[in-house]
Amino acid sequence: MTSEPSPIRRKKLADQVEERILAFIRDKRLKPGDTLPSERELMAQYQVGRPAIREAMQNLQRMGVAEIKHGERPRVAEPSFDMMAAQMALTMRHLLSNNATTMEHLKEARATFETQMARIAATRSRPGDIVNLKHILVLQTNNQDDPHRFMELDANFHAAIAAISGNPIFASLSQALFEWLAQFHIEMVQRQGLEKLTLAEHEAILRAIEARDADLAAQEMADHLNRANTLYHQDNLTG
């Protein structure tokens, strides 16, 4: 038995314009800051109306490819790892909302990633990195009564560890992983009443990084994240 063939659907005009502009950027080897054709020029060149051009440019802006400012010609945008993480967040939001197993995958990915970041930090950290981590911990200690600020500094601590690697993608991913968990399961990254425990675990991670003990740093990070995962599961079972 054969299934009914699916009809071939035409691409939206805006999608075709988007592809043409991307090809233009590639063929002309345009770099960040280079100007793109104006809206009027694109309408004349592709023989389409203003709505299709605007939709295409807005899509390119969301992708982080184009930069649009009122009263100016559009430009090729500066690449941004944070923008990349933001785009991934849209897909992650959909997955976390509609697939129960995705949360388990995300927790596993974060634990593996953060443990490796701590290991790398212990081998690559410089005095300035240690000073920065200690500064974040002081701020956390001083903001134990402000849950929002405490959680924000928690994310900063993990992102700062990832940044020690020297790889900006790692720093952006660390921030993104934390924010995804905070958005959908805030109890995974913030538990009121356990601020002192969180600080003690952060201090243990920092001591291991400062001592340049990669194995211990990785273990302290793993223990820190596994504790959060265990408490989360306990809450779900009792709830």
N, C-alpha and C positions, 0 to 999 in steps of 0.2 A: 504494500500500500504506500503510495507516495503522498507526501504532504502538498498542500496548495502552495504554489510559488509565491513568494512575497513580492509585492509590487515595488518597482524601482522608484524611489522618491527623489525628486529634484532637491538639490541643496538650496538653502535659503540664499538670497542675494548677499546678505551680510556675511555669510560664511565664505562665499566665493570671493568677496572683496577682501576679507581677512586673509585668505590664502594668497591672494595677489600681492597684498602689501607685505606679507612675510617673505614672499619670493623676491619682491623688490628690494627689501632690506638685505636679503642674502646675496642676490646677484650684484647689487651695487656695493656690497661689503661695507655697509654703513656701520658706524661705531656709535657708542653712547654719546648723546649730545648732538648728533647730526640731525638735521631737519628732515621731515617727511613732507610729501606734497600736501598742499592745503586741501581743505574740504572741497572747495570749488574745483581745484585741479583734478582731484580724484573723481568727482562727479563727471567731469568732461572726459577723462581718460577711460573710465569704465562704463560710461553711459548708464549710470544708475542714479536714483534719487538720493536726496540728502539723508533720509532715514536709514538706508542701508549703509551709507558711509559712516554715519554716527554710531550705529550699532556695532559695526566692525571695529571702529577705533576704541569704543568703550570696552569691547572684548579684549583687544590688545593691551589696553591699559590695565585691565584686571589681571592679565597674564604677566604683567610686568615688562612688556616689550615696548610699549609706547608711553610717553609722558605728555599729558594734555593740560595746558594752562590757558585760561580764558584770555583771548586777545592775542595769543601767540600761535605760531605754527607748531604742530605736533613734532615731537622729537623722539629719537630712539632713547629709551630709558636706560639708566645705569643698572646693570645686573644687581640683584639683591637676593641674598640667601633668605632673608626674612620674608621677602615676597614669595619665594619658593615655598617656604613653610606655610605661609598664609593660604596659598593655593591648595596645598595638601590638606589643610585644615577643613576645607569645604568638603572634600571627599571623605575625610575621617569623620566629620560630623554626621554624614549620611550613614556611614558604616556603623558607627557606634549607636545610632538611633534605631537601626533596623537589623542588626546582627549581634546576637548575644555573645557569640564566641569571639567577636572582635576584641572585646575588653580583655579577655584572657590573653589573647595574642599581643595586645598592646602592653600589658603588664610584663609579659615575658620579654618582649623586645626592649622595653625600658630598662629592666633589671640587667639584661645582658649588656646593653649599651652603656649605662651609667657605671657598671662595674669596670668595664674596659676603660672608660674615661678616667676613673680614679687611678687605675694602673698606669695609664700613660702620664697623667699629671704627676705622679710620684717620680717618674723618670725625667720629666722635662721642666718641672717647675723652677722658677727663678725667684730670687728674694722678693721682687715686686709682686709676684703672683701670691706668695704667702701673705704679704701685707694686705693685699686686696681681700683675700678670703677671711683674714682675721677681722678686717673692717666690717665685712658683711655680717659676721657672727656677732660683733659688738652691737650692730644695728638691730639684729634679730633679738638679742638679749634685751635691748631697750624697748622693744615693741611687742613683748609677749602679751600685752593686754589689748593689742589691736590685731584681730585675726586676719583682716585683709592685708595689712602691711606685713605681718609676719609671714603669710603665705607668699607674698610678692618677693620678700627677701629670701625665702626658701628656694624659690625658682632661680633667683639671682645666684645663690650659692652653687647650685648644680650647674648652671650655665657657665659660671666662672671656672669651675673645674674643667668643663669641656673645652673652654677657650684656651686653657693652658696647652692643649695639644697643638695650637697654632693653626688649626683647621677651622675656618669660619663656618663650614657646613655643620661640624659637630656642635658648635655653640648654638646655632639656629635650631638644630634638631632637638637639643636638650631642652631649650625653651618651649619648643612646640609640643614635645611629649608631655611636659609638665602641664601646659595649658590645656591640652586635650583631656587629660585626666581630671584637671580642676573643673572643666566645663561640664563633664558628664558624671563624674564620681568624685566630688570634692573631698569626700571622706578619705579618699586614697592619698591625698596630699595635705590634708589639714584635719587635725583632730583636736578640738579644744580640750584643754586640760592636760595635754601631753606635750606642751611646748618645751618644758624642761628636758624631757626625754629626747625630743628632736634635737635640741641644742647639744646635749651630751653626745649624741651620735654624730652630729656634724663636727664637733670638736675632736672626736676620735678619728674621723676621716682626715681632718686637717692635720692632726699630729702625725699620722702615717705618711701623708704626702710630704710634710715638712721633713720627716726623717728619711725620705726617699726610699721607703719600704713599699715596693709595688704590690707584693703579695698581700701585705697587711692592709694597704689602702683599698685594694679590691675586695678583701674580705669584710672590712668595715662597711663599705658601701653596700655590699650584698646583704649583710645583716640588717642594715638600715632599711633597705627597700623590702626585704622579706618580712621584717616586723610590720611594716605598713600593710603588706598584702595579707599577712596572717590576721591582723586585727580586722581588716575589711571582711574577710571570710567569716570570722567569728560573729561579727555584727549581722551578716546576712543569715547565718544559721539561727541565731537567737531571734532575729527579727521575723 
